Amino acid sequence: MKHLELAELLTAPTEHPVREALRELAPRELDALVIEALAATEEAWRQVLVSRILAFAAGQPGEGHPPAVAAYFTTTERGAADGMRLGWSPFVAALADTEAVPDLRPTRTTVTAVPVGEATLAEEVFADPELAAALNRLAALDPPDHGDILRVHLPTRAVTRISR
């Protein structure tokens, strides 16, 4: 069986023959499979994030500037059915051309409340949908804390969370 054929079968884990194969696995093997699948899923979303940032950096105006080395994302709170949840903002906080982490602290001390509907509309209109989906999935797999920064290092394609 080829990789693509196996991948197609695994997209429907409740269908025959995948369901029967999973039933034959011991609980320890199922746990290992889940852990491996989550790791592979997280890496896949990281690569979507990197590809979208590379496309964003390539589309920036101005010639003669050094190429972007890293992009940074800060956290944002969103309303959910069960209350507020913390995730990654779908907008690039900084696109840096050096290895140094820029100062990403807010520059204003006043806070303006944005109605939930307007925040959602802004994301739908202005955010890159693939980038937003990748950030949402990564936040669900590894929830950030207040003050965390997500760093996308473009030369190495590494995505790391920096805690302050």
N, C-alpha and C positions, 0 to 999 in steps of 0.2 A: 504494500500500500504506500502511495506517495504522500508527502507531507500535506499537500493541498487537499487530497482526498480525506485524510485524517482530520484536518482542520474543519472541513465541511461537515463531517460527521459530528464533531464535537460542538458545533454551533447549536445542535439540538440534543442536549444530554438526556432528555426524557424519552427519546425515540429509540426504537430498536435499531441496531445492536448495541448502541452506547449504554443504554440503561442496563441491559443484561451484563455487560462487561463491568460496569461500576458496581453492580451487586456482588460480583465475585471478589472484589477487593476487600481486604481486611480494613478495619477502622484506621489503623496506623497508616496504611497505604493511602487511604482516602485523605487523611489529614496532610500527608506529604504532598499529595496531588494538589490540594487546595492551596497550600503554602507556595508551591511552585507556580501555580496558575496566577496567584496574586502578585508574585514577584515579576512574572513575565508581563502581566497587565500593567503594572506600575512602570516598567521600563518602556513599554510600548507608548504609554501616554507621555512619558518624558521625551521620547523621540518626536512625537507630534508637537510638543511644546517647542523643542529646539528648531524643528523645521519651520514653524510659523514665525519664530523670532528671526531666523535667518532671512526669511522672505520679507519681514518687516524692516530689518536693517538694510537689506538690499534696495528697498523702495524709498529710503530716506533721501531727501534732496541734498544737493551740495556735493561738489567734487573736490578732491584734494584733502578731504578729511581722512584721518586715520580710520581704518576699519574698526567696527565695533568688536569689542572683546567680550563684553558681558551685558546681559539685561537683568534687571531686578524688578521684583514684584513685591508689593506690601500686602498686608492682610486687610480684609474688609468684613464687616458684619452684614449678614443678610437675614431677612425675616424668613422663617420656615414655619411649617404647620405646628411644630412642637416648640416654637420660640425662636430666638436668635441663634444663628450659627456662624462660626468664623470660617472664612475661606480666603482664597487668593483673589485679589482684585484682577479683573480681566484687562486692565490697562497697564502698560509698561510704566513703571515708576521712574526708571532711568535706563538709558542705553549708554554704556561707558566705553571709552576707547583705551582704558588702562586697566590694569589688574586691581587697582585700589577700589575698595567699596566706597561709593559716594555717600554723602550724608543724606539719608532719606527721611530725616525727621521732618514733621510738618513745619512749614515756615510761618503759619499763622496760629494764633492762639484761640481765635474764635471758632466755634463749631456751628455749622449750619445743618439743620436736620433736613434731609431730603425724603419726601414721601416715598414709600416703598414702590408704588406704581411708576414714579418718575425714574427711580434708580434702575428698575427693571427695563424701562423703555430706553434709557441711555445705553444700557448694555446691549440691547437688541439692535439699536441703530448704529452705535459707534464701535462696539467690540467685535473682534474677529471671532466668529462662532466656533471655529476649530480650536483656537487658542483658549477661549472661555471654557469649552468642553474639557480640554486637557487639564486646565487649572482646577476646574470643579472636581474632576475625577481624582487628581492627585490630592486635593484637600480631603476628599472622602476616604482615600486609602491611608493617608498620613496627615491627620488634622493638624493645622498650624496653631501656634499659641500667639497671643497678642505680642506684637513687637518682632515676630519672626520675619525674615526676608527670604524670598526664594531667588536664588542666583542661577542664571542660565549662562554657563561659560561656553561661548561659541566655538573657539578653536578645538576644545576637547569634547564638546557636546555633552558636558556633565551638568546635571541639574542637582543643586544642593540647597538644603535649608540651613540658613544661618540664624541662630538664636542670639538675641541680644541680652 
